[in-house]
Amino acid sequence: MQKQEKQFWLLFLLLNSLLFLPRYLFELDTSSFLPYQFYAEGSFVDSLKFLFYSRANYDVFRICIEISFLLFGFYVVRKWLNKTLFLIPFYLFYCFFFLYQIYHAAVSTIYKVEPVFFNDVQLLEHGLKIIFNKIGFFEILGVLLVVALFVGLFFLVKKTIQCLVELRFGKLSLGIVFFIIAMSCNALLNWVYDSNYAQHVFQFPLQIMRINARSSAEAKALQAQMATSEALKYKASKQYDLVERPNIYILFLESYGRILYDHPDLKNDFFEVAKQQGKLLKENGWYAATQLSEAPVTGLSSMVSYSSVLFGYNVESYGRYMGLLKNKNILEYEHLLRFFSRKGYTNYWISPIAGYKDFDVPWELYRNFYSVDRHIRFSELNYTGQLYGFGPAAPDQYTLNKVDEMLDESEKGPRCLFYVTLNSHTPFHAPDAVAEDWRSLSDGSMEGKEIPRSQFLDQPKFEDYLPSIKYQIEFVTQFITKKGMDNDIFILLGDHQPPFLTKDGDSFETPLHIISQDSSFIAGFEAYGLDEGLIDEFPEKNIRHEGIYSMFLREFIRNYGRDSTNLPVYLPKGITF
């Protein structure tokens, strides 16, 4: 093989490998750079399949069928086709593939779902707004690096095409070309799409884009269908009267996921904490019922998860969430907070992120969508202590106690308080311990280690996860036992699994706890499979986030309604629009 042939194959390998680099970087913790495993595993035939068909190791040594065919096709017609006429379209085509591979890898690995562009485009837009909300040195540096990357890709493509114009394939190179063409044709003829597509050695991105386009069209049609649903007309508040109106606290514990049950380095310590806090609750007259609940997402889309619970509907994706948010007809639907509002409750929503002060948040839109009477923001907390992690934000312990104190001074009538905690948000920068006096967190007397402000999509450290969850459970337990009234009901629920820490095949389940001093109310949830305490003793049985609304409403009306025999129907899979 001549020197120029070697140069071409090196460039060919580099062009192909760069397309698969995004997935490898996302799977860095579980993949090796070289696919060495075939030497030690299986028969010779298995080794060949591992090398040339499919492998779970997400290395970069794979072939893009379209890029290969275009380059080999240009080699055939290079005498009749000006290289400049081929260079620009090929470069744009390659860049488009490269960007799509980044998008596909990000959605597949972070959210553990198949990408649907109609659902994902607004999520990507939202993420970019967060990243570039404040333009600083690192944002400018990031833009410059991206520009440099695409300039580098241009010269790489140009060099490859120039090499093709000048070389002549020898017998060995022609053999490699025919092998690649044969394997590519075999992949095309026997191609069956599955969720493990990224493991294929010979990949066909255009077909993946076609499937994405078809799924996007289906998602768009489903969104249009929602506007005429009969479910919008259902009004539980008109059918059921309440004789008691206990206060409701709906607390979503960020990243509180089933990994705590399944991971050997987490389970024992987590169970010990859960048992201790469950015992503390019981000693103070509180009863708890617990079960794992399947979330619609596995990471980062908290609004999809908590909206599924509040609406009793599988929101499923950010695109569907945005479709609901912008659909005026949905304002007629009686979700959980709207039910409470129509029964005389005042709904409070805590939004205490200190960062993104200039971020344009459509508060009025959210207020109407979720039936919120008052959003409580960071500026109202009068917090002057150390800020933590995502946002950044005040310690959750301070936020919840401060808001409760604020409401005690001004509120009349029953309340429903909603809060998605922040200190266990990736990358899990939480306070070292729960303070005995929550006020000390603001006066500076309890400051501990210096916590850097987390950046969007920061890679978390595994060892930081359990302490952040332990902090959440302990501060909530302390709040309930110290501040909870005898007519309070607490709903604690994980929004999703911790992003980046979970892997392919991990479940979407998160712990659900319902806590009250009313033992008969808590006992009613045994019929749905909930166990006593803060640990699900039978985690193979679960409910779904979208089923929680009807389950809770049914038991709530059974215990606090005028007629305990006429109850709402339990919908384990939620409603259908």
Disulfide bonds with the S-S distance in Angstrom:
none
